[in-house]
């Protein structure tokens, strides 16, 4: 996630706020509840130059 902030602490807090705000759950066709839950901010890094469409970071975590 790309966040504009004045420093790392502000970026960290904004990332947590956004992550928690995107949690949701739903019932799948099999009747199971699927939960998308924010766990934690892993890292904050300064990005000095970006291109449109450039992937910054992605890491899926699957838990059963």
mmCIF file as gemmi writes it, N, C-alpha and C atoms, coordinates in Angstrom:
data_model
loop_
_atom_site.group_PDB
_atom_site.id
_atom_site.type_symbol
_atom_site.label_atom_id
_atom_site.label_alt_id
_atom_site.label_comp_id
_atom_site.label_asym_id
_atom_site.label_entity_id
_atom_site.label_seq_id
_atom_site.pdbx_PDB_ins_code
_atom_site.Cartn_x
_atom_site.Cartn_y
_atom_site.Cartn_z
_atom_site.occupancy
_atom_site.B_iso_or_equiv
_atom_site.pdbx_formal_charge
_atom_site.auth_seq_id
_atom_site.auth_asym_id
_atom_site.pdbx_PDB_model_num
ATOM 1 N N . UNK Axp A 1 ? 0.857 -1.165 0 1 0 ? 1 A 1
ATOM 2 C CA . UNK Axp A 1 ? 0 0 0 1 0 ? 1 A 1
ATOM 3 C C . UNK Axp A 1 ? 0.899 1.223 0 1 0 ? 1 A 1
ATOM 4 N N . UNK Axp A 2 ? 0.598 2.159 -0.846 1 0 ? 2 A 1
ATOM 5 C CA . UNK Axp A 2 ? 1.373 3.386 -0.938 1 0 ? 2 A 1
ATOM 6 C C . UNK Axp A 2 ? 0.651 4.473 -0.161 1 0 ? 2 A 1
ATOM 7 N N . UNK Axp A 3 ? 1.37 5.1 0.774 1 0 ? 3 A 1
ATOM 8 C CA . UNK Axp A 3 ? 0.787 6.125 1.638 1 0 ? 3 A 1
ATOM 9 C C . UNK Axp A 3 ? 1.691 7.345 1.614 1 0 ? 3 A 1
ATOM 10 N N . UNK Axp A 4 ? 1.089 8.505 1.455 1 0 ? 4 A 1
ATOM 11 C CA . UNK Axp A 4 ? 1.862 9.74 1.541 1 0 ? 4 A 1
ATOM 12 C C . UNK Axp A 4 ? 1.834 10.214 2.989 1 0 ? 4 A 1
ATOM 13 N N . UNK Axp A 5 ? 3.016 10.432 3.569 1 0 ? 5 A 1
ATOM 14 C CA . UNK Axp A 5 ? 3.1 10.835 4.968 1 0 ? 5 A 1
ATOM 15 C C . UNK Axp A 5 ? 4.349 11.693 5.171 1 0 ? 5 A 1
ATOM 16 N N . UNK Axp A 6 ? 4.387 12.408 6.289 1 0 ? 6 A 1
ATOM 17 C CA . UNK Axp A 6 ? 5.531 13.262 6.605 1 0 ? 6 A 1
ATOM 18 C C . UNK Axp A 6 ? 6.708 12.486 7.174 1 0 ? 6 A 1
ATOM 19 N N . UNK Axp A 7 ? 6.436 11.34 7.813 1 0 ? 7 A 1
ATOM 20 C CA . UNK Axp A 7 ? 7.509 10.529 8.382 1 0 ? 7 A 1
ATOM 21 C C . UNK Axp A 7 ? 7.032 9.088 8.543 1 0 ? 7 A 1
ATOM 22 N N . UNK Axp A 8 ? 7.929 8.214 8.982 1 0 ? 8 A 1
ATOM 23 C CA . UNK Axp A 8 ? 7.6 6.786 9.115 1 0 ? 8 A 1
ATOM 24 C C . UNK Axp A 8 ? 6.512 6.525 10.145 1 0 ? 8 A 1
ATOM 25 N N . UNK Axp A 9 ? 6.519 7.259 11.238 1 0 ? 9 A 1
ATOM 26 C CA . UNK Axp A 9 ? 5.51 7.047 12.287 1 0 ? 9 A 1
ATOM 27 C C . UNK Axp A 9 ? 4.125 7.383 11.751 1 0 ? 9 A 1
ATOM 28 N N . UNK Axp A 10 ? 4.006 8.493 11.053 1 0 ? 10 A 1
ATOM 29 C CA . UNK Axp A 10 ? 2.717 8.868 10.464 1 0 ? 10 A 1
ATOM 30 C C . UNK Axp A 10 ? 2.277 7.836 9.43 1 0 ? 10 A 1
ATOM 31 N N . UNK Axp A 11 ? 3.211 7.359 8.619 1 0 ? 11 A 1
ATOM 32 C CA . UNK Axp A 11 ? 2.886 6.34 7.612 1 0 ? 11 A 1
ATOM 33 C C . UNK Axp A 11 ? 2.427 5.053 8.277 1 0 ? 11 A 1
ATOM 34 N N . UNK Axp A 12 ? 3.102 4.63 9.345 1 0 ? 12 A 1
ATOM 35 C CA . UNK Axp A 12 ? 2.752 3.419 10.082 1 0 ? 12 A 1
ATOM 36 C C . UNK Axp A 12 ? 1.332 3.523 10.638 1 0 ? 12 A 1
ATOM 37 N N . UNK Axp A 13 ? 1.03 4.635 11.267 1 0 ? 13 A 1
ATOM 38 C CA . UNK Axp A 13 ? -0.299 4.823 11.864 1 0 ? 13 A 1
ATOM 39 C C . UNK Axp A 13 ? -1.395 4.858 10.807 1 0 ? 13 A 1
ATOM 40 N N . UNK Axp A 14 ? -1.104 5.507 9.676 1 0 ? 14 A 1
ATOM 41 C CA . UNK Axp A 14 ? -2.087 5.573 8.593 1 0 ? 14 A 1
ATOM 42 C C . UNK Axp A 14 ? -2.305 4.19 7.985 1 0 ? 14 A 1
ATOM 43 N N . UNK Axp A 15 ? -1.239 3.415 7.832 1 0 ? 15 A 1
ATOM 44 C CA . UNK Axp A 15 ? -1.359 2.056 7.304 1 0 ? 15 A 1
ATOM 45 C C . UNK Axp A 15 ? -2.209 1.19 8.233 1 0 ? 15 A 1
ATOM 46 N N . UNK Axp A 16 ? -2.013 1.306 9.54 1 0 ? 16 A 1
ATOM 47 C CA . UNK Axp A 16 ? -2.839 0.565 10.499 1 0 ? 16 A 1
ATOM 48 C C . UNK Axp A 16 ? -4.303 0.982 10.39 1 0 ? 16 A 1
ATOM 49 N N . UNK Axp A 17 ? -4.553 2.282 10.301 1 0 ? 17 A 1
ATOM 50 C CA . UNK Axp A 17 ? -5.932 2.785 10.214 1 0 ? 17 A 1
ATOM 51 C C . UNK Axp A 17 ? -6.617 2.25 8.953 1 0 ? 17 A 1
ATOM 52 N N . UNK Axp A 18 ? -5.924 2.315 7.827 1 0 ? 18 A 1
ATOM 53 C CA . UNK Axp A 18 ? -6.499 1.837 6.574 1 0 ? 18 A 1
ATOM 54 C C . UNK Axp A 18 ? -6.724 0.328 6.635 1 0 ? 18 A 1
ATOM 55 N N . UNK Axp A 19 ? -5.737 -0.407 7.141 1 0 ? 19 A 1
ATOM 56 C CA . UNK Axp A 19 ? -5.857 -1.862 7.232 1 0 ? 19 A 1
ATOM 57 C C . UNK Axp A 19 ? -7.036 -2.299 8.077 1 0 ? 19 A 1
ATOM 58 N N . UNK Axp A 20 ? -7.202 -1.684 9.227 1 0 ? 20 A 1
ATOM 59 C CA . UNK Axp A 20 ? -8.322 -2.026 10.106 1 0 ? 20 A 1
ATOM 60 C C . UNK Axp A 20 ? -9.654 -1.657 9.468 1 0 ? 20 A 1
ATOM 61 N N . UNK Axp A 21 ? -9.658 -0.583 8.686 1 0 ? 21 A 1
ATOM 62 C CA . UNK Axp A 21 ? -10.885 -0.142 8.022 1 0 ? 21 A 1
ATOM 63 C C . UNK Axp A 21 ? -11.301 -1.037 6.863 1 0 ? 21 A 1
ATOM 64 N N . UNK Axp A 22 ? -10.401 -1.888 6.393 1 0 ? 22 A 1
ATOM 65 C CA . UNK Axp A 22 ? -10.716 -2.762 5.263 1 0 ? 22 A 1
ATOM 66 C C . UNK Axp A 22 ? -11.062 -4.189 5.694 1 0 ? 22 A 1
ATOM 67 N N . UNK Axp A 23 ? -11.172 -4.438 6.98 1 0 ? 23 A 1
ATOM 68 C CA . UNK Axp A 23 ? -11.588 -5.76 7.446 1 0 ? 23 A 1
ATOM 69 C C . UNK Axp A 23 ? -13.058 -5.993 7.087 1 0 ? 23 A 1
ATOM 70 N N . UNK Axp A 24 ? -13.385 -7.209 6.72 1 0 ? 24 A 1
ATOM 71 C CA . UNK Axp A 24 ? -14.779 -7.553 6.468 1 0 ? 24 A 1
ATOM 72 C C . UNK Axp A 24 ? -14.938 -9.065 6.486 1 0 ? 24 A 1
ATOM 73 N N . UNK Axp A 25 ? -16.172 -9.494 6.559 1 0 ? 25 A 1
ATOM 74 C CA . UNK Axp A 25 ? -16.465 -10.927 6.512 1 0 ? 25 A 1
ATOM 75 C C . UNK Axp A 25 ? -17.703 -11.136 5.646 1 0 ? 25 A 1
ATOM 76 N N . UNK Axp A 26 ? -17.829 -12.371 5.159 1 0 ? 26 A 1
ATOM 77 C CA . UNK Axp A 26 ? -18.991 -12.727 4.363 1 0 ? 26 A 1
ATOM 78 C C . UNK Axp A 26 ? -19.182 -14.239 4.43 1 0 ? 26 A 1
ATOM 79 N N . UNK Axp A 27 ? -20.368 -14.675 4.067 1 0 ? 27 A 1
ATOM 80 C CA . UNK Axp A 27 ? -20.656 -16.107 4.029 1 0 ? 27 A 1
ATOM 81 C C . UNK Axp A 27 ? -20.48 -16.596 2.593 1 0 ? 27 A 1
ATOM 82 N N . UNK Axp A 28 ? -19.652 -17.632 2.423 1 0 ? 28 A 1
ATOM 83 C CA . UNK Axp A 28 ? -19.419 -18.158 1.074 1 0 ? 28 A 1
ATOM 84 C C . UNK Axp A 28 ? -20.557 -19.106 0.676 1 0 ? 28 A 1
ATOM 85 N N . UNK Axp A 29 ? -20.569 -19.597 -0.559 1 0 ? 29 A 1
ATOM 86 C CA . UNK Axp A 29 ? -21.656 -20.468 -1.023 1 0 ? 29 A 1
ATOM 87 C C . UNK Axp A 29 ? -21.805 -21.766 -0.226 1 0 ? 29 A 1
ATOM 88 N N . UNK Axp A 30 ? -20.788 -22.154 0.539 1 0 ? 30 A 1
ATOM 89 C CA . UNK Axp A 30 ? -20.848 -23.379 1.34 1 0 ? 30 A 1
ATOM 90 C C . UNK Axp A 30 ? -21.337 -23.131 2.762 1 0 ? 30 A 1
ATOM 91 N N . UNK Axp A 31 ? -21.651 -21.871 3.067 1 0 ? 31 A 1
ATOM 92 C CA . UNK Axp A 31 ? -22.146 -21.541 4.396 1 0 ? 31 A 1
ATOM 93 C C . UNK Axp A 31 ? -21.055 -21.217 5.394 1 0 ? 31 A 1
ATOM 94 N N . UNK Axp A 32 ? -19.796 -21.195 4.952 1 0 ? 32 A 1
ATOM 95 C CA . UNK Axp A 32 ? -18.675 -20.844 5.831 1 0 ? 32 A 1
ATOM 96 C C . UNK Axp A 32 ? -18.507 -19.328 5.877 1 0 ? 32 A 1
ATOM 97 N N . UNK Axp A 33 ? -18.126 -18.82 7.042 1 0 ? 33 A 1
ATOM 98 C CA . UNK Axp A 33 ? -17.831 -17.4 7.171 1 0 ? 33 A 1
ATOM 99 C C . UNK Axp A 33 ? -16.376 -17.177 6.783 1 0 ? 33 A 1
ATOM 100 N N . UNK Axp A 34 ? -16.151 -16.293 5.83 1 0 ? 34 A 1
ATOM 101 C CA . UNK Axp A 34 ? -14.809 -15.93 5.384 1 0 ? 34 A 1
ATOM 102 C C . UNK Axp A 34 ? -14.498 -14.565 5.983 1 0 ? 34 A 1
ATOM 103 N N . UNK Axp A 35 ? -13.356 -14.45 6.642 1 0 ? 35 A 1
ATOM 104 C CA . UNK Axp A 35 ? -12.975 -13.215 7.33 1 0 ? 35 A 1
ATOM 105 C C . UNK Axp A 35 ? -11.686 -12.672 6.756 1 0 ? 35 A 1
ATOM 106 N N . UNK Axp A 36 ? -11.733 -11.444 6.275 1 0 ? 36 A 1
ATOM 107 C CA . UNK Axp A 36 ? -10.525 -10.712 5.875 1 0 ? 36 A 1
ATOM 108 C C . UNK Axp A 36 ? -10.183 -9.836 7.059 1 0 ? 36 A 1
ATOM 109 N N . UNK Axp A 37 ? -9.06 -10.15 7.725 1 0 ? 37 A 1
ATOM 110 C CA . UNK Axp A 37 ? -8.704 -9.457 8.954 1 0 ? 37 A 1
ATOM 111 C C . UNK Axp A 37 ? -7.315 -8.846 8.841 1 0 ? 37 A 1
ATOM 112 N N . UNK Axp A 38 ? -7.199 -7.596 9.233 1 0 ? 38 A 1
ATOM 113 C CA . UNK Axp A 38 ? -5.909 -6.93 9.293 1 0 ? 38 A 1
ATOM 114 C C . UNK Axp A 38 ? -5.139 -7.499 10.482 1 0 ? 38 A 1
ATOM 115 N N . UNK Axp A 39 ? -3.888 -7.89 10.271 1 0 ? 39 A 1
ATOM 116 C CA . UNK Axp A 39 ? -3.089 -8.446 11.351 1 0 ? 39 A 1
ATOM 117 C C . UNK Axp A 39 ? -2.086 -7.417 11.865 1 0 ? 39 A 1
ATOM 118 N N . UNK Axp A 40 ? -1.212 -6.916 10.997 1 0 ? 40 A 1
ATOM 119 C CA . UNK Axp A 40 ? -0.249 -5.913 11.446 1 0 ? 40 A 1
ATOM 120 C C . UNK Axp A 40 ? 0.474 -5.307 10.248 1 0 ? 40 A 1
ATOM 121 N N . UNK Axp A 41 ? 1.072 -4.152 10.489 1 0 ? 41 A 1
ATOM 122 C CA . UNK Axp A 41 ? 1.957 -3.534 9.51 1 0 ? 41 A 1
ATOM 123 C C . UNK Axp A 41 ? 3.315 -4.21 9.68 1 0 ? 41 A 1
ATOM 124 N N . UNK Axp A 42 ? 3.822 -4.783 8.611 1 0 ? 42 A 1
ATOM 125 C CA . UNK Axp A 42 ? 5.096 -5.501 8.69 1 0 ? 42 A 1
ATOM 126 C C . UNK Axp A 42 ? 6.273 -4.554 8.561 1 0 ? 42 A 1
ATOM 127 N N . UNK Axp A 43 ? 6.169 -3.594 7.648 1 0 ? 43 A 1
ATOM 128 C CA . UNK Axp A 43 ? 7.322 -2.738 7.378 1 0 ? 43 A 1
ATOM 129 C C . UNK Axp A 43 ? 6.85 -1.428 6.767 1 0 ? 43 A 1
ATOM 130 N N . UNK Axp A 44 ? 7.612 -0.39 6.995 1 0 ? 44 A 1
ATOM 131 C CA . UNK Axp A 44 ? 7.382 0.904 6.37 1 0 ? 44 A 1
ATOM 132 C C . UNK Axp A 44 ? 8.687 1.291 5.696 1 0 ? 44 A 1
ATOM 133 N N . UNK Axp A 45 ? 8.613 1.589 4.399 1 0 ? 45 A 1
ATOM 134 C CA . UNK Axp A 45 ? 9.809 1.977 3.658 1 0 ? 45 A 1
ATOM 135 C C . UNK Axp A 45 ? 9.521 3.22 2.838 1 0 ? 45 A 1
ATOM 136 N N . UNK Axp A 46 ? 10.499 4.099 2.772 1 0 ? 46 A 1
ATOM 137 C CA . UNK Axp A 46 ? 10.361 5.298 1.954 1 0 ? 46 A 1
ATOM 138 C C . UNK Axp A 46 ? 10.546 4.936 0.486 1 0 ? 46 A 1
ATOM 139 N N . UNK Axp A 47 ? 9.637 5.41 -0.329 1 0 ? 47 A 1
ATOM 140 C CA . UNK Axp A 47 ? 9.717 5.231 -1.776 1 0 ? 47 A 1
ATOM 141 C C . UNK Axp A 47 ? 9.949 6.615 -2.371 1 0 ? 47 A 1
ATOM 142 N N . UNK Axp A 48 ? 11.036 6.773 -3.103 1 0 ? 48 A 1
ATOM 143 C CA . UNK Axp A 48 ? 11.364 8.094 -3.61 1 0 ? 48 A 1
ATOM 144 C C . UNK Axp A 48 ? 10.889 8.323 -5.041 1 0 ? 48 A 1
ATOM 145 N N . UNK Axp A 49 ? 10.694 7.256 -5.809 1 0 ? 49 A 1
ATOM 146 C CA . UNK Axp A 49 ? 10.248 7.413 -7.192 1 0 ? 49 A 1
ATOM 147 C C . UNK Axp A 49 ? 9.365 6.237 -7.561 1 0 ? 49 A 1
ATOM 148 N N . UNK Axp A 50 ? 8.231 6.519 -8.154 1 0 ? 50 A 1
ATOM 149 C CA . UNK Axp A 50 ? 7.331 5.447 -8.567 1 0 ? 50 A 1
ATOM 150 C C . UNK Axp A 50 ? 6.885 5.664 -10.006 1 0 ? 50 A 1
ATOM 151 N N . UNK Axp A 51 ? 6.505 4.582 -10.633 1 0 ? 51 A 1
ATOM 152 C CA . UNK Axp A 51 ? 5.907 4.627 -11.965 1 0 ? 51 A 1
ATOM 153 C C . UNK Axp A 51 ? 4.452 4.201 -11.831 1 0 ? 51 A 1
ATOM 154 N N . UNK Axp A 52 ? 3.608 4.708 -12.696 1 0 ? 52 A 1
ATOM 155 C CA . UNK Axp A 52 ? 2.209 4.306 -12.668 1 0 ? 52 A 1
ATOM 156 C C . UNK Axp A 52 ? 2.109 2.801 -12.898 1 0 ? 52 A 1
ATOM 157 N N . UNK Axp A 53 ? 1.347 2.12 -12.051 1 0 ? 53 A 1
ATOM 158 C CA . UNK Axp A 53 ? 1.155 0.681 -12.18 1 0 ? 53 A 1
ATOM 159 C C . UNK Axp A 53 ? 2.256 -0.159 -11.551 1 0 ? 53 A 1
ATOM 160 N N . UNK Axp A 54 ? 3.248 0.468 -10.935 1 0 ? 54 A 1
ATOM 161 C CA . UNK Axp A 54 ? 4.366 -0.265 -10.341 1 0 ? 54 A 1
ATOM 162 C C . UNK Axp A 54 ? 3.913 -0.958 -9.052 1 0 ? 54 A 1
ATOM 163 N N . UNK Axp A 55 ? 4.19 -2.263 -8.932 1 0 ? 55 A 1
ATOM 164 C CA . UNK Axp A 55 ? 3.876 -2.986 -7.703 1 0 ? 55 A 1
ATOM 165 C C . UNK Axp A 55 ? 4.938 -2.655 -6.672 1 0 ? 55 A 1
ATOM 166 N N . UNK Axp A 56 ? 4.518 -2.284 -5.494 1 0 ? 56 A 1
ATOM 167 C CA . UNK Axp A 56 ? 5.444 -1.924 -4.429 1 0 ? 56 A 1
ATOM 168 C C . UNK Axp A 56 ? 5.805 -3.166 -3.611 1 0 ? 56 A 1
ATOM 169 N N . UNK Axp A 57 ? 4.78 -3.903 -3.125 1 0 ? 57 A 1
ATOM 170 C CA . UNK Axp A 57 ? 5.021 -5.068 -2.276 1 0 ? 57 A 1
ATOM 171 C C . UNK Axp A 57 ? 3.736 -5.868 -2.162 1 0 ? 57 A 1
ATOM 172 N N . UNK Axp A 58 ? 3.839 -7.166 -2.128 1 0 ? 58 A 1
ATOM 173 C CA . UNK Axp A 58 ? 2.679 -8.017 -1.913 1 0 ? 58 A 1
ATOM 174 C C . UNK Axp A 58 ? 3.134 -9.294 -1.24 1 0 ? 58 A 1
ATOM 175 N N . UNK Axp A 59 ? 2.365 -9.737 -0.251 1 0 ? 59 A 1
ATOM 176 C CA . UNK Axp A 59 ? 2.679 -10.99 0.442 1 0 ? 59 A 1
ATOM 177 C C . UNK Axp A 59 ? 1.391 -11.584 0.984 1 0 ? 59 A 1
ATOM 178 N N . UNK Axp A 60 ? 0.852 -12.594 0.335 1 0 ? 60 A 1
ATOM 179 C CA . UNK Axp A 60 ? -0.356 -13.226 0.863 1 0 ? 60 A 1
ATOM 180 C C . UNK Axp A 60 ? -0.032 -14.107 2.066 1 0 ? 60 A 1
ATOM 181 N N . UNK Axp A 61 ? -0.89 -14.083 3.044 1 0 ? 61 A 1
ATOM 182 C CA . UNK Axp A 61 ? -0.74 -14.955 4.211 1 0 ? 61 A 1
ATOM 183 C C . UNK Axp A 61 ? -2.011 -15.787 4.314 1 0 ? 61 A 1
ATOM 184 N N . UNK Axp A 62 ? -1.871 -17.1 4.247 1 0 ? 62 A 1
ATOM 185 C CA . UNK Axp A 62 ? -3.011 -18.01 4.285 1 0 ? 62 A 1
ATOM 186 C C . UNK Axp A 62 ? -2.992 -18.753 5.617 1 0 ? 62 A 1
ATOM 187 N N . UNK Axp A 63 ? -4.093 -18.692 6.333 1 0 ? 63 A 1
ATOM 188 C CA . UNK Axp A 63 ? -4.2 -19.362 7.62 1 0 ? 63 A 1
ATOM 189 C C . UNK Axp A 63 ? -5.423 -20.255 7.61 1 0 ? 63 A 1
ATOM 190 N N . UNK Axp A 64 ? -5.271 -21.448 8.12 1 0 ? 64 A 1
ATOM 191 C CA . UNK Axp A 64 ? -6.405 -22.369 8.198 1 0 ? 64 A 1
ATOM 192 C C . UNK Axp A 64 ? -6.647 -22.778 9.625 1 0 ? 64 A 1
